[in-house]
Structure formats: structure tokens, C-alpha cells
């Protein structure tokens, strides 16, 4: 059974920022990066419960071949995942903490 995945506005903006970054810095990698993030989101839809809770009670999954983490909150009863951020793995706790309602 899978979970519905919902990206909050900040996570949607993260995707736009990542796309703009790659369009400027390495346009030949843009589509591959976005595909890797999409694959991570599909994995979360199927296996959201697998990663343990980490910082701030959130879970995370990395993207294959790119330095990003998808940070999310699992709502098991409601069967959905709320993606709060898609951040470069080097971004610190401050960047993540400001995303938590």
C-alpha cells in the first residue's frame, strides 16, 4: 500500500530553485537531477515508514547521484507524506528548522 505525497509550498520552491541552479550551472544535468528527486519521491510513496525519524521528528531519503535530501513527515493513519523540504545535504539544521510549522 502506498502513501499520497504532498509537497508544501517551500518544497515546491526548492524544486524550482534546484532546477534553476542546474539550468545555469550544468544544463545537461537538470533533467537527470529532477528525475532522481522524482524517483526519491516515488520511493517515499511506497516506503515512507522505513527511514527512522531523525531531526525534528522528520524522516529523510537521499537522491541517487545528487546531493539532496527529501525531508518529510509521515501521517500513517491518514496514509500521506508531507514533504517539507528538498535541501542540499550540506545545508544545516537552521535551514531545516525554519521549515517546520
DAZIWO-V510495 format. One record per backbone hydrogen bond with DSSP energy under -0.5 kcal/mol. CO is the residue of the C=O (numbers start at 0). NH is the residue of the N-H. Records with the same first field share a line. If there is no record, write none. Layout:
# DAZIWO-V510495
CO: NH, NH
This chain:
# DAZIWO-V510495
3: 5, 80
5: 7, 82
7: 11
8: 12
9: 13
10: 14
11: 15
12: 16
13: 17
14: 18
15: 19
16: 20
17: 21
18: 22
19: 23
20: 24
21: 25
25: 28, 29
26: 29
28: 32
29: 33
30: 34
31: 35
32: 36
33: 37
34: 38
35: 39
36: 40
37: 41
38: 42
39: 43
40: 44
41: 45
42: 46
43: 47
44: 2
46: 49, 50
53: 56
54: 57
57: 53
58: 71
60: 69
62: 65
65: 62, 67
66: 88
67: 62
68: 70, 86
69: 60
70: 83, 84
71: 58
72: 81
73: 75
74: 78, 79
75: 78
78: 3
79: 74
80: 5, 82
81: 72, 83
82: 7
84: 70
86: 68
87: 90
91: 94, 95
92: 96
93: 97
95: 98
96: 99
98: 100
